[in-house]
Amino acid sequence: MPAPWRICCNKKSKTKNGKAETDIMADTSGKIQMKKEITLLNGVSLIVGNMIGSGIFVSPRGVLMYSASYGLSLVIWALGGMFSLIGALCYAELGASIVKSGGSYAYILEAFGAFVAFIRLWSSFLIIEPTTQAVIAITFGNYIVQPIFPHCEPPYDAVRLIAAACICSLTFINCVNVKWGTRVQDVFTYAKVMALILVIAVGLYKIGKGETENLRAPFQGSATNPGMIALALYSALFSYSGWDTLNYVTEEIQNPDRNLPLSIAISMPIVTVIYLLTNIAYYVVLDMTALLTSDAVAVTFGSETLSYAKWIIPIAVAMSCYSGLNSSIIAASRLFYVGAREGHLPDSLSLIHVKRFTPVPALLFNGLITLLYLLVEDVFLLINYYCFNYWLFVGLSIAGLIYLRYTQPHRPRPIKLNLFFPIVYCLCSLFLVIVPLYSDTINSLIGVGIALSGIPAYYLGVYLPFEKRPKCLQWLSATTTKYVQMLFYCALSDLDIDMECTAAKSK
């Protein structure tokens, strides 16, 4: 027997000739499913826009602090780019062979089953996605308000209200049309790349004039302690995070077999080169003391070099935050949509708008959770809780690639890497899991506790058969889904209906 909400989503009505047909509340000459509207260029913008966040403008000092020299820091930035490229190529194989949105959640589900995938989803829902988005939005608010209060701390309430407005505006844009979201992403990604090109051009101009005093002994004083070098690499890799963004929207990519790997292959070298050249520009202009003490390195750089045009940098940081938040909202909403479609989140989140073909409930849910996190005064502290979880689940995804090679050897794989690369990545991911346990044990253990808190939720909401779940949960699920469907003009996608039919036949 289908759950009550599924009856609501697939009501039968009588036509004039007396035949029954499914009422999906819309004129459906085409299928009700997410449209393939993300092009190759959109894909590149999503990856580049999410990877190049506010970090390269605000605080690229972590790598320099632990490496203790300009030369070694640049080597570590290059190694971080190469390592991230290997991970991204592994995700390209996974995305081309498992053509599902949801990123690592979908791959872990395919390889290791529902429980591990649910814990990954629970961590994202409870800490990773809302914390990341809240921090980006607050950074955006800070850089919008700062020019009005140049000599004092920006008002707390003003920053939070602007951050909330940023989240609401991007949620609305992505609810209205997928194309609107990708156009915003394209425009703001171009803008922040142009700002970084300006920084790079100033640095190259200084080098051309022979102002290279800071680079004359680039490796002098380099760290030799393996622990310090490991922490420097960890900082660099965190700056490269975001290369998996496109894997969260695989079902919406035009020709994913071609465009997914090609987007990754184009984006990763672009970001690596930009990071290297931007840091070289910083090193030419600013000495190590200025770099390590500045709260906003790019703003300090602009004040030193751009004179009356120094206002460009704060605006560039704000645009970078807006672009990064937009790509994060797109990815997170698809993660929650796919999780609900698999029965791991409330059913109402698996509905899409019948005319605009956007996951409106999932987008609004993501926006609401992020707004709630803005109420946490020290939301930046929450970032410390999920470093361990982030690298654990990325490593599990790549381990899933190796596992599926042996359990499903005949699975179609348009892209097939040499196993050397995923094995190396898994070993390095193990290192990245151990680093936060060593350097930040308490916060890492709190992150583990947050992930394991999903076990009772899994038992009640997923493991128990529907009829054995608490009656209050059944009623709440059915009622919420019914009114969400009516309020937001949503229905099941055709993929969901097909999955339900297949499940019913298998029983």
Stockholm file with secondary structure:
# STOCKHOLM 1.0

chainA/1-507         MPAPWRICCNKKSKTKNGKAETDIMADTSGKIQMKKEITLLNGVSLIVGNMIGSGIFVSPRGVLMYSASYGLSLVIWALGGMFSLIGALCYAELGASIVKSGGSYAYILEAFGAFVAFIRLWSSFLIIEPTTQAVIAITFGNYIVQPIFPHCEPPYDAVRLIAAACICSLTFINCVNVKWGTRVQDVFTYAKVMALILVIAVGLYKIGKGETENLRAPFQGSATNPGMIALALYSALFSYSGWDTLNYVTEEIQNPDRNLPLSIAISMPIVTVIYLLTNIAYYVVLDMTALLTSDAVAVTFGSETLSYAKWIIPIAVAMSCYSGLNSSIIAASRLFYVGAREGHLPDSLSLIHVKRFTPVPALLFNGLITLLYLLVEDVFLLINYYCFNYWLFVGLSIAGLIYLRYTQPHRPRPIKLNLFFPIVYCLCSLFLVIVPLYSDTINSLIGVGIALSGIPAYYLGVYLPFEKRPKCLQWLSATTTKYVQMLFYCALSDLDIDMECTAAKSK
#=GR chainA/1-507 SS CCCHHHHHHTEEEECTTSCEEEECSSCCSSCSSCCCCBCHHHHHHHHHHHHSCSHHHHCTHHHHHHHCSHHHHHHHHHHHHHHHHHHHHHHHHHHHHSCCSSTHHHHHHHHHCHHHHHHHHHHIIIIIHHHHHHHHHHHHHHHHHGGGSTTSCCCHHHHHHHHHHHHHHHHHHHHHCHHHHHHHHHHHHHHHHHHHHHHHHHHHHHHHTTCCGGGSSTTTTCCCCHHHHHHHHHHHHHHHTTTTGGGGGGGGBSSHHHHHHHHHHHHHHHHHHHHHHHHHHHHHHSCHHHHHHCSSHHHHHHHHHTGGGTTHHHHHHHHHHHHHHHHHHHHHHHHHHHHHHTTSSCGGGGEEETTTCSCHHHHHHHHHHHHHHTTSTTGGGGGGGTHHHHHHHHHHHHHHHHHHHHHCTTSCCSSCCCTHHHHHHHHHHHHHHHHHHHHSHHHHHHHHHHHHTHHHHHIIIIISCGGGSCHHHHHHHHHHHHHHHHHHTEEECHHHHHHHHHHHHHC
#=GC SS_cons         CCCHHHHHHTEEEECTTSCEEEECSSCCSSCSSCCCCBCHHHHHHHHHHHHSCSHHHHCTHHHHHHHCSHHHHHHHHHHHHHHHHHHHHHHHHHHHHSCCSSTHHHHHHHHHCHHHHHHHHHHIIIIIHHHHHHHHHHHHHHHHHGGGSTTSCCCHHHHHHHHHHHHHHHHHHHHHCHHHHHHHHHHHHHHHHHHHHHHHHHHHHHHHTTCCGGGSSTTTTCCCCHHHHHHHHHHHHHHHTTTTGGGGGGGGBSSHHHHHHHHHHHHHHHHHHHHHHHHHHHHHHSCHHHHHHCSSHHHHHHHHHTGGGTTHHHHHHHHHHHHHHHHHHHHHHHHHHHHHHTTSSCGGGGEEETTTCSCHHHHHHHHHHHHHHTTSTTGGGGGGGTHHHHHHHHHHHHHHHHHHHHHCTTSCCSSCCCTHHHHHHHHHHHHHHHHHHHHSHHHHHHHHHHHHTHHHHHIIIIISCGGGSCHHHHHHHHHHHHHHHHHHTEEECHHHHHHHHHHHHHC
//
